[in-house]
Each structure stands twice: as structure tokens, then as C-alpha cells.
Amino acid sequence: MTLHPCTPQDAPELARLNRMLIEDEKAENSMALPELERRMADFLSADYAAFFFEENTRRIGYALVRMSATPLYLRQFFIGREHRRMGYGRQAFRALLEHLQTDEIDLDVYAWNEAGMAFWKSLGFYERCHNMRMKQQAAHKE
């Protein structure tokens, strides 16, 4: 497994992969691809670093890490659908930690993402808090 650091010029490819991550997680993000691309370029111009994961010259995923957080914060981690359940996620995560030279990192998992929760727990993560949201429906006008 090799990691390739990304630059703002990689924002279009990162945005395309991020769109797939959003779909897979059933996230509440409705941004279109151009918006995701701008956001990714902004991340990479600020305090984030992104890395492509490659195995035998095939790009299989990416990670986006907030470098200014203590501990580091893994904002996005994605392995392509066709590469899952083959051990690549574990390999990519280990390679990421080694590259970042850290043994401590935070991340968030949506409450409804049972597969994601199981994956991260299998790597040694544990729950620290529950983030909750309330969104009231607009009152019906008659």
C-alpha cells in the first residue's frame, strides 16, 4: 500500500471520491460536484492534508486529515466499493498512521453507519461521545 500526498490540483478527483463517500454513508450533504471540488481545494489550502491510497498502481481510496487538530482528525476516509472486504482499508489506515507518525487520531462515524462503526472498532477505536441533532419541521400553514 502506498500513499501519495495530494495537492489542490487533485481537488476534482478527491471531490469525485468524496461524492461516493457521501452516498455510501448516506450523509446529509447535498453539495454538487463543483461545490465539493471547491470545498476540497479550500481544505487543502488550509490546515488539511489529503492522501491517495494505491495498491499495485491502482488508486483504491483516499483520506483527508486535519493536521492542526490535537490529536489529528481524520475527516474523510474512503476505500472504493470494488476494493472493500479485501483488507485494503486496514492496510491503508495503517499506512496513513505510519506516514503521519502518530498512534492517536480522532474521527466521527454516523450513528446509522453500522458497517463503518464495526470497521473502526475492529481497528481499536472506541466511542467517546454521542453527537446529537434536533431539527424541527416548519409549522404547517393553513
C-alpha positions as CSV (number, residue, x, y, z in Angstrom):
1,M,0.0,0.0,0.0
2,T,1.4,3.4,-1.0
3,L,0.3,6.9,0.0
4,H,0.5,9.8,-2.4
5,P,0.1,13.3,-0.9
6,C,-2.5,15.3,-2.8
7,T,-2.3,19.0,-3.9
8,P,-5.1,21.4,-4.6
9,Q,-4.9,20.3,-8.2
10,D,-6.2,16.9,-7.1
11,A,-9.4,18.5,-5.9
12,P,-11.5,17.3,-8.8
13,E,-10.6,13.6,-8.2
14,L,-10.9,14.0,-4.4
15,A,-14.4,15.6,-4.9
16,R,-15.5,12.7,-7.1
17,L,-14.4,10.2,-4.4
18,N,-15.9,12.3,-1.7
19,R,-19.3,12.2,-3.6
20,M,-19.1,8.4,-3.4
21,L,-18.3,8.5,0.3
22,I,-21.3,10.8,0.9
23,E,-23.6,8.4,-0.9
24,D,-22.2,5.3,0.9
25,E,-22.5,7.0,4.3
26,K,-26.0,8.3,3.5
27,A,-24.7,11.7,4.7
28,E,-26.9,14.7,4.7
29,N,-24.6,16.6,2.4
30,S,-26.4,17.7,-0.8
31,M,-23.4,19.5,-2.4
32,A,-23.0,19.1,-6.1
33,L,-19.6,18.0,-7.5
34,P,-18.4,21.6,-8.3
35,E,-19.2,22.6,-4.7
36,L,-17.4,19.6,-3.3
37,E,-14.4,20.4,-5.5
38,R,-14.2,24.0,-4.2
39,R,-14.6,22.8,-0.6
40,M,-11.8,20.2,-1.1
41,A,-9.5,22.8,-2.7
42,D,-10.2,25.1,0.3
43,F,-9.4,22.2,2.7
44,L,-6.1,21.6,1.0
45,S,-5.2,25.3,1.0
46,A,-5.9,25.5,4.8
47,D,-4.9,23.0,7.5
48,Y,-5.8,19.7,5.9
49,A,-3.8,17.1,4.0
50,A,-5.2,14.5,1.7
51,F,-3.6,11.3,0.5
52,F,-4.5,8.9,-2.2
53,F,-4.1,5.2,-1.4
54,E,-2.7,3.0,-4.2
55,E,-2.1,-0.7,-4.5
56,N,-0.2,-2.1,-7.5
57,T,-0.7,1.3,-9.3
58,R,-4.5,1.2,-8.8
59,R,-6.0,4.0,-6.8
60,I,-8.3,2.5,-4.3
61,G,-9.2,5.4,-2.0
62,Y,-8.2,8.5,-0.1
63,A,-8.0,10.1,3.3
64,L,-8.5,13.7,4.4
65,V,-6.8,14.7,7.7
66,R,-7.0,17.9,9.7
67,M,-3.3,18.5,10.6
68,S,-3.8,21.3,13.1
69,A,-6.0,19.2,15.4
70,T,-4.6,17.6,18.5
71,P,-4.9,14.7,18.1
72,L,-5.1,14.7,14.4
73,Y,-8.6,14.5,13.0
74,L,-9.5,12.0,10.2
75,R,-12.3,13.9,8.4
76,Q,-12.7,11.5,5.5
77,F,-11.6,8.0,4.8
78,F,-12.8,6.2,1.7
79,I,-12.0,2.8,0.0
80,G,-13.7,2.3,-3.3
81,R,-16.6,-0.1,-3.4
82,E,-14.9,-2.6,-5.6
83,H,-11.9,-2.8,-3.2
84,R,-13.7,-3.4,0.1
85,R,-13.7,-6.5,2.2
86,M,-10.2,-7.3,0.9
87,G,-8.1,-5.9,3.7
88,Y,-7.2,-2.7,1.9
89,G,-9.0,-0.5,4.4
90,R,-6.9,-1.8,7.2
91,Q,-3.7,-1.6,5.1
92,A,-4.5,2.0,4.1
93,F,-5.2,3.1,7.6
94,R,-2.0,1.5,9.0
95,A,0.0,3.2,6.2
96,L,-1.7,6.5,7.0
97,L,-0.8,6.3,10.7
98,E,2.8,5.4,9.8
99,H,3.1,8.3,7.3
100,L,1.6,10.7,9.8
101,Q,3.9,9.3,12.5
102,T,1.1,9.1,15.1
103,D,-0.7,6.5,17.2
104,E,-3.6,8.7,18.1
105,I,-6.3,10.1,15.8
106,D,-9.9,11.1,16.1
107,L,-12.8,10.6,13.7
108,D,-16.6,10.7,13.5
109,V,-18.9,8.0,12.3
110,Y,-22.6,8.5,11.6
111,A,-24.8,6.7,14.1
112,W,-26.6,4.8,11.2
113,N,-23.3,3.6,9.6
114,E,-23.1,0.2,11.3
115,A,-20.5,-1.1,8.9
116,G,-18.3,1.9,9.4
117,M,-18.7,1.7,13.2
118,A,-17.7,-2.0,13.1
119,F,-14.7,-1.3,10.9
120,W,-13.3,1.4,13.1
121,K,-14.0,-0.6,16.3
122,S,-12.1,-3.5,14.8
123,L,-9.1,-1.2,14.4
124,G,-9.2,-0.3,18.1
125,F,-11.3,2.9,18.1
126,Y,-13.8,3.3,21.0
127,E,-16.8,5.7,21.5
128,R,-16.1,8.9,23.4
129,C,-19.3,10.9,22.9
130,H,-22.6,11.0,21.1
131,N,-23.2,13.9,18.9
132,M,-26.9,14.7,18.6
133,R,-29.1,17.0,16.5
134,M,-32.7,18.1,16.6
135,K,-34.3,19.7,13.5
136,Q,-37.9,20.8,13.9
137,Q,-40.2,20.7,10.9
138,A,-41.6,24.0,9.7
139,A,-45.1,24.7,11.1
140,H,-47.8,23.9,8.6
141,K,-49.7,26.9,7.5
142,E,-53.4,26.5,6.7
